[in-house]
């Protein structure tokens, strides 16, 4: 898809979706940098503070709109954004919209090589970070996040 086509697509979005998508773009890029430079613990603390100042904090988004924004941002930007980038971005946006969720980190127990995964659950279902076989992952840590 050309840049012009993407711009037309963006301009056609309602204002609230544009804002949410812009926030997701900034956060997912920032997550890539912060995780590489500062590590998960510091990145989470920083994003927790940032979520209080996001414009969407004053709007009522839905878990599905956050999912759309994170997945769209991650798929349309250059570079690659892994499950941790998407989970950190999604959790930040969910907090900013006062939406409770669970942020989970797990490890593959069936693979010969080390594989970790991060995902978000909302309303009892995987919102961000869905994989084909969750049975192979053992949850190492889980954070219940109240919006």
C-alpha positions as CSV (number, residue, x, y, z in Angstrom):
1,X,0.0,0.0,0.0
2,X,1.4,3.4,-1.0
3,X,2.0,6.2,1.5
4,X,-0.8,8.2,-0.1
5,X,-3.2,5.4,0.3
6,X,-2.3,5.0,3.9
7,X,-2.7,8.8,4.5
8,X,-6.2,8.7,2.8
9,X,-7.1,5.7,5.0
10,X,-5.9,7.6,8.1
11,X,-7.7,10.8,7.2
12,X,-11.0,8.8,6.9
13,X,-10.8,7.6,10.5
14,X,-12.9,9.3,13.2
15,X,-10.9,11.7,15.4
16,X,-10.9,9.3,18.4
17,X,-9.4,6.5,16.3
18,X,-6.8,8.9,14.8
19,X,-5.7,9.9,18.3
20,X,-5.6,6.4,19.6
21,X,-3.6,5.2,16.6
22,X,-1.1,8.1,16.9
23,X,-0.6,7.2,20.6
24,X,-0.1,3.5,19.7
25,X,2.5,4.5,17.1
26,X,4.5,6.7,19.5
27,X,4.3,4.1,22.3
28,X,5.2,1.1,20.3
29,X,8.3,2.8,18.9
30,X,9.2,4.1,22.4
31,X,8.8,0.6,23.8
32,X,11.3,-0.8,21.3
33,X,13.9,1.8,22.4
34,X,13.1,1.7,26.1
35,X,13.1,-2.1,26.4
36,X,16.5,-2.1,24.6
37,X,18.0,0.7,26.7
38,X,16.3,0.5,30.1
39,X,14.9,-3.0,30.4
40,X,11.3,-4.2,31.2
41,X,11.0,-2.9,34.8
42,X,12.0,0.6,34.0
43,X,10.1,0.7,30.8
44,X,6.9,-0.4,32.6
45,X,7.4,2.3,35.2
46,X,7.9,4.9,32.6
47,X,4.9,3.8,30.6
48,X,2.8,3.7,33.8
49,X,3.5,7.4,34.3
50,X,3.0,8.3,30.7
51,X,-0.4,6.6,30.6
52,X,-1.7,9.3,33.0
53,X,-1.0,12.0,30.5
54,X,-2.3,10.5,27.3
55,X,-5.1,12.4,25.7
56,X,-7.2,9.1,25.4
57,X,-7.2,9.1,29.2
58,X,-10.2,11.4,29.0
59,X,-12.0,9.2,26.5
60,X,-13.8,6.0,26.8
61,X,-12.1,3.5,24.5
62,X,-12.8,-0.2,24.4
63,X,-10.5,-3.1,24.6
64,X,-11.2,-3.8,21.0
65,X,-10.3,-0.3,19.9
66,X,-7.0,-0.6,21.8
67,X,-6.3,-4.0,20.1
68,X,-7.0,-2.4,16.7
69,X,-4.6,0.5,17.4
70,X,-1.8,-1.6,18.6
71,X,-2.0,-4.2,15.8
72,X,-2.4,-1.5,13.2
73,X,0.6,0.5,14.5
74,X,2.8,-2.6,14.7
75,X,1.9,-3.9,11.2
76,X,2.2,-0.5,9.4
77,X,5.4,0.8,10.8
78,X,8.8,-0.1,9.4
79,X,10.8,-2.5,11.5
80,X,9.5,-5.4,13.6
81,X,7.6,-5.2,16.9
82,X,7.5,-8.3,19.0
83,X,4.9,-9.5,21.5
84,X,6.6,-7.6,24.4
85,X,6.4,-4.3,22.4
86,X,2.8,-4.9,21.6
87,X,1.9,-6.0,25.2
88,X,3.6,-3.0,26.8
89,X,1.9,-0.6,24.4
90,X,-1.5,-2.2,24.7
91,X,-1.3,-2.3,28.5
92,X,-0.4,1.4,28.6
93,X,-3.3,2.3,26.4
94,X,-5.7,0.1,28.4
95,X,-4.6,1.8,31.6
96,X,-5.1,5.2,30.0
97,X,-8.6,4.3,29.1
98,X,-9.4,2.9,32.6
99,X,-9.8,-0.6,31.2
100,X,-8.8,-3.6,33.5
101,X,-6.7,-6.3,32.0
102,X,-4.1,-9.0,32.7
103,X,-0.6,-8.6,31.4
104,X,1.0,-12.1,31.3
105,X,4.6,-13.3,30.6
106,X,5.2,-16.9,29.9
107,X,7.8,-19.4,28.6
108,X,7.5,-22.2,26.2
109,X,7.8,-25.5,28.1
110,X,7.7,-27.8,25.0
111,X,10.4,-26.3,22.8
112,X,14.1,-27.3,22.7
113,X,15.0,-23.6,22.5
114,X,14.1,-20.8,24.9
115,X,11.0,-19.0,23.8
116,X,9.2,-16.4,25.9
117,X,5.9,-14.7,25.2
118,X,3.9,-11.7,26.5
119,X,0.2,-11.2,26.0
120,X,-2.8,-9.3,27.4
121,X,-6.1,-10.8,28.5
122,X,-9.3,-8.7,28.8
123,X,-12.7,-10.0,29.7
124,X,-11.4,-13.5,29.9
125,X,-10.0,-13.6,26.4
126,X,-6.6,-12.9,24.8
127,X,-6.7,-9.4,23.5
128,X,-3.2,-8.9,22.3
129,X,-0.6,-11.6,21.7
130,X,-2.7,-14.5,20.5
131,X,-0.8,-17.6,19.4
132,X,-1.9,-20.9,18.0
133,X,-1.1,-23.0,21.0
134,X,-1.1,-21.4,24.4
135,X,-0.9,-24.8,26.0
136,X,2.9,-24.8,25.4
137,X,3.3,-21.7,27.5
138,X,3.6,-21.7,31.3
139,X,2.8,-18.3,32.8
140,X,5.8,-17.0,34.8
141,X,4.3,-13.8,36.0
142,X,1.0,-12.1,35.7
143,X,-0.1,-8.6,36.5
144,X,-3.7,-7.8,37.0
145,X,-3.9,-4.2,36.0
146,X,-6.8,-2.0,37.0
147,X,-7.4,0.9,34.7
